[in-house]
């Protein structure tokens, strides 16, 4: 996980049915100004990319100048995209790996959720800042995030289903959902 060392992060597991999720509480140690960077206390859950019933805060360092996050190549018809307003739940469908990326090209800024269901390597672009992942696949499938294109470079892997967590997308250039 790549989080800014100036942040204080607390994870709290919610009790209840399977997939209840985790709530993240994040507080910045200093105030940041101008370019739409988050200020003050951020409290959020694993939304867009986390379980139903949880919410998320805008990521630290979100820029109003960024291009929309996209998938530029990968298996055909292997994913869908939907949007969630800040604070809304992800509602990641069963059998999917959902990855939430902050999209400042929408008005108001929103979480762009990529729900992957087909195995393969997907090259991505403009995935910047903090985000979230939710592994709602079956069996022991794990998602992997790569710093290079075509599944190369440094990598990090999600936990097996059902699991979720925060993630720093910079610099992620490809993902493999299985």
Secondary structure, DSSP 8 states (H G I E B T S, - for coil): ----TTEEEEEEE--SSTT--EEEEEEESS---SSS---SEEEEES-SSS-TT------TT--TT----EEEESSTT-EEEEEEETT------TTEEEEEEEETTSSS-EEEEEEE-S-SEEEEE---SEEEEEEE-STT---EEESSGGG-SSEEE--SSSEEEEEE-TT--EEE--
